[in-house]
């Protein structure tokens, strides 16, 4: 009977050893899969951070775009107004430039045969829908001909809207 018990123990032990080897092999495969999944998780976490950063930048850009839309100016209309208000051939415009973007100011330079013509032009710009705070100074201004001038004009806050009430 002792021989039978020992034989049974040997049979059970070989079965347990066989099962143990099978489980060790499964454990090795599972550890490899876990390592791969951990690497994938780390990569996914890095991508999530990039996505979050991109979403935050998108929110900022959307805010900037809305600000741009609310503050943009209908430049074609503004330039038309500047040119249309020139009193005939009495003034020659030489340049129109943005003097200060933070203060929304333009600088208009030109020449005129008479100072009075420049005064009239400045008054017409001041009465315009698009401008406020129109100021001017004279450069070289002989008594008879080609009086040089510079006009500085701030864009009116309502100039960012067309007369119809919408942005261009």
JOKA-V554559 format. One record per helix or strand. SS is the DSSP state (a for helix, b for strand). FROM is the first residue (numbers start at 1). TO is the last residue. Records with the same first field share a line. If there is no record, write none. Layout:
# JOKA-V554559
SS=FROM-TO, FROM-TO
This chain:
# JOKA-V554559
a=2-71, 75-84, 115-127, 157-160
b=91-100, 105-112, 131-138, 147-155
